[in-house]
Amino acid sequence: MNPGCWSAEGEGWRLAWEPARQPFSVLIGGEGWAAELTTAEALQLRQVIASLLEQREAIASGLMAEELITLECERDCCWMSIEGNRGEWSLRFVLSPGAWQRGIEGHWPSPASRAWAEALLALPL
């Protein structure tokens, strides 16, 4: 990877940023799939996951161990959901930017979802 680039990966997920690769400078991936995003799309995913994690944090302590929840958030062309209990959760997203543009759908199971979300929040965009 070139200087100025950033990457992280773990079991079932990966995330990379190479600013010189335009327009698709961000790579996201899960088990058996990967997609390239624009910086704007990656920033939008980051905003949505931050919002969902904030909501989850606010209610997690009130959940019983076996209680399951689903939280969803939609902004512009991005929809995302967190599904799980107070300790583990999976993450699903759909990007649908508009007519004549490619759409992307992805999923990370637990524990890859938490690791990927933490990496996305740390991504130096």
TORKOLDO-482524 format. One record per residue (C-alpha): residue in three letters; y negated, x, z negated. Coordinates in steps of 0.25 Angstrom, whole numbers, padded with zeros to 4 digits, always signed. Each point is the difference from the previous one (the first is absolute). Layout:
% residues N
alaYXZ...
***
This chain:
% residues 125
met+0000+0000+0000asn-0014+0005+0003pro-0010+0004-0010gly-0008-0012-0005cys+0012-0009+0001trp+0007-0007-0011ser+0014-0005-0002ala+0009-0005-0011glu+0014-0006+0001gly+0012-0004-0009glu+0013-0008+0001gly-0003-0012+0009trp-0015+0003+0003arg-0009+0009+0006leu-0015+0001+0003ala-0008+0011+0008trp-0015+0001+0004glu-0004+0009+0012pro-0015-0002+0002ala+0000+0007+0014arg+0010-0011+0005gln-0009-0011+0005pro+0001-0011+0000phe+0013-0001-0008ser-0002+0010-0011val+0008-0006-0011leu+0016-0001+0001ile+0007-0009-0010gly+0015-0002-0001gly+0011-0006-0007glu+0015+0001+0001gly+0003+0000+0015trp-0014-0003+0005ala-0013+0006+0002ala-0014-0004+0006glu-0013+0007+0003leu-0013-0007-0005thr-0015+0002+0002thr-0008+0005-0012ala-0006-0013-0001glu+0014-0007-0001ala+0004+0010-0010leu-0013-0003-0008gln+0003-0015+0001leu+0014+0002-0005arg-0005+0008-0012gln-0010-0010-0004val+0010-0011+0000ile+0011+0007-0008ala-0011+0004-0010ser-0004-0014-0002leu+0015-0004-0001leu+0003+0011-0010glu-0012-0004-0008gln+0005-0015+0000arg+0014+0004-0004glu-0005+0009-0011ala-0008-0011-0006ile+0012-0009-0001ala+0012+0009-0002ser-0001+0002-0015gly+0002-0016-0001leu+0012+0000+0008met+0014-0001-0006ala+0010+0011+0005glu+0008-0009+0009glu-0012-0008+0005leu-0003+0002+0015ile-0014-0001+0006thr-0006+0000+0014leu-0014+0004+0003glu-0007-0001+0014cys-0013+0005+0005glu-0006-0002+0014arg-0012+0007+0005asp-0005+0000+0015cys+0012+0004+0008cys+0009+0005-0012trp+0010-0008-0009met+0008+0006-0011ser+0009-0005-0011ile+0006+0006-0013glu+0013-0006-0005gly+0007+0003-0012asn+0000+0001-0015arg-0008+0007-0010gly+0007+0013+0002glu+0004+0000+0015trp-0006-0005+0012ser+0001+0000+0015leu-0011+0000+0010arg-0001-0007+0014phe-0012+0001+0010val-0004-0006+0013leu-0012+0006+0008ser-0004-0009+0012pro-0013+0005+0005gly-0002-0010+0012ala+0002-0003+0014trp+0006+0011+0009gln+0002+0009-0012arg+0013+0005-0006gly+0004-0007-0013ile+0008+0007-0011glu+0009-0005-0011gly+0007+0008-0011his+0007+0000-0013trp+0003+0009-0012pro+0010-0003-0010ser-0001+0004-0015pro-0002+0012-0003ala-0005+0005+0013ser-0011-0011+0000arg-0007+0006-0013ala+0001+0014+0005trp-0006-0004+0014ala-0011-0008-0006glu-0004+0011-0010ala+0000+0010+0012leu-0008-0010+0008leu-0010-0001-0011ala-0001+0015-0001leu-0002+0002+0015pro-0013+0008+0003leu-0005-0009+0011
***
